[in-house]
């Protein structure tokens, strides 16, 4: 019996390491990684069981320099199979055509530079691991550890969030216990880190993602463009 055949209650009861181990046997897998703290927890589990799993990073052209340096440092340290996904146009080409979309129409900017590259990037895979947690945002409060999703072209894939039920203290404790360096921007007070123009310090201490997009929205779209089957 596959992990995907288990009851939702049993799936939810599985510890992160066990869930990951069972799911890796179920198809071609990838991991989307922004190199934030929770991603590093899941990535540490994955690299021990599947060292060459593709690690998909959305290279938007707008990231903090600290994020890119940390990505490269950890990719080398852990010998990651890093796959950088980029938009069809460069930042300069996009801005010449549409202006500064992250200021005038951030949803469209996210669509062009994040969602569309991810749609293409996920096409070869059956299993999609994420570092999502329910505590991160009201928009994620009802996520399940295992969800069946459909890509826009109708292709199904399993979306797994092994630490969806972890709280921040669990994440920080894991990094400390395993001596894993965290993205340095956390030391500056950031609690959710995306593209530099659309990331600020949190506006609401109770909502870690409140510093994204000036509080105008909470999701870029990469976790909402697929439909739950």
N, C-alpha and C positions, 0 to 999 in steps of 0.2 A: 504493500500500500504506500502510495506517495504521501508526502506531507500535505499536499494539496487536497487529498481525499479525506483528511481528518476533519472532525467537526470544528466549527469556529471556536468553540470553547476550548478544545484541546490545542488548537493552534495558538490561541492567546496565552495559554499556560506555558508554552515552550520558552525556555531561556534563550537569550540571543544566540549563544554559541551553538546550541542544539538546533535551533531553527535554521541557522545558516548552513550547518553541516548537512541537514536533510535536504534543503532546497538546492544545494549545489549539485545534487545527483539527478535533478529533475529537468535539466535542459541547459542550453547555452546561456550563460549569465554575464551580466555586467553590473557596474556600480557607478552611479552618478555622484560626483564628489566636488564640493565647493571648498574643501579643506577646512571647514569649520570644525569645532571640537567634536560634535556628535558624529560627523563623518569620519573623523580619525579613529573613533571607537570601533565603528563598523568595519572600517578599512583594516584595522589591526586584526580583527577576527578573520576577515576574508583572506588577507595575505598569508596567514598561517595555514589555511586550508586550500587555497587556490592562488598561489603566488603570481600567476600570470593572468588573473582575471582582468579584463579591460576596465580601466578607471577613466570614466568619461568626465572631462572638465570642459565647461562652457567658456571658451575664450572669447569674451565679448568685446575686448579692446578697451574696456572701461574699468578694469579691476584696479584696486590699490596695488601699488608697487610691492607692498609688504606681502600681499596675497600671492603674487606671482613668484616672489623670491622664496616664500615658504613652500609653495607647490613644488618648485624645482628642487629645493633642498630635501624635502621628504621623498620625492620621486627617486632621487639619487640614493638617499639613505636606505630606503626600503626596496629599491630596485623595482619600482612599479611599472606596470604596462600602461603608461599614461597615454590617453587618446584625447587630444585637444580638438574640440568641435567649434568651428567658426561659422559665422554668417556668410552669405554669398557675397556681400559687399564689405569693404573695409570701413572703418569708422569715418575716414575722410570722404569716401564715396557716399556713404549714407548721409552725412551732414551736408555735403554739397547738394544732394538731391532733396532732402527733406528738412534741413535745418537741424537744430539740437533737439531731437525727439525726446531725450530724457527729461527735458524741461517742458516741452509743449504737449507731448503725447507719450508718456512713459509706457503705457500699455502696448503701443505699437512698437516702441523701441525693444521692449522685452520680447514681443512676438518675433521680430526680425532677428534679434541677436541671441535669443535663448531658445524660444519654443521651436522655431523652425529647424535650427541645427540639431536640437535634441530629437525631434521627430525622425529626422534622417538617421541620427546616430543610433537610435533604439531599434531600428528595423531588423538587424540581424539576430536579435536576442529573444529568448523565451522567458528569462527571469531577470527582473530589474530590482536591484538592491538600492535602498536609500537610507539616509540617516535621519529621517523625519521623526519628530517626537510630538506627542499630543500637547505637551506643556508649552511648546513654542509659540502658539498663536490660537486664537479662537477658531480660525479657519481649519485648524488641524486637530481639534479636540475630539473628533469622532473617528479618526483614522483607525484602521485595523492593521494587525501585523501582516496579514496576507490579504491582498485584494486582487481580483481578476479584472484587468483593464483591457480596453480596446484602443488601439491606435486609430487615428483618423481614417486610415485606409482599411480598417476593419480587422487588422491583425490582432489577435489576443496575446497578452503576455501577463505573467504574474508579477505583481509589484509587492515587494517585501520591505517592511520597515522593522527590523529586528529589535530596535531599542525604542519603539514608539511609546512604551509605557515608562521609560526612564525619566527621572527628574534631573535638573541641572546638577545637583549634588552627586548623583550617580555618575554622570559624565565626567565631571571634574575629578572625582575620586578614582575613576578608571585611568584617566591620563596620569594622575599622580602615581598610582600603584604600578603602572607599567612604564613609568619614566618617559612619557611621550610629550614632546614639546608641543605647545599649542600655538596657534597663529598669534603673533605678537600684538595684533590689534585689540585683542581682549584686554590687554594690560592698559589700554587707553580708554576703556570703558564701553567699548562696543559690545553688544550682545547678539547681534545678527548682522552678518557681513556679506554684502553683495558688491555691486558695482560702486565705485567711489562717488560718482555724482548723485547717486540715489541712496546713499547710506549715511546716516548720522547717528549720534548717540541716542539711546532710547528716549522717546517722549513720555512713555508710561512705564514705570518700573515693573508693573505687573504683566506687561506684554513685551517680551524680548524682541519682537519684530516691529515694534512701534516706531523704530528709527528708520524704517525703510520707506522710500518714496515720500518723505515728508509727512507720513501719516495718511497719505491719500489712498493707499491700498496696502494689503498685507501679503499678496502673492504676485510673483512675476508671471505665472502661468505655466511653468514647467510641471507643476503638480496638479494642474486643473484642466489641462487640455485633453487628457484622456478621459474616457467614460468608464465608470465602474460597471462591470457586466453583471 
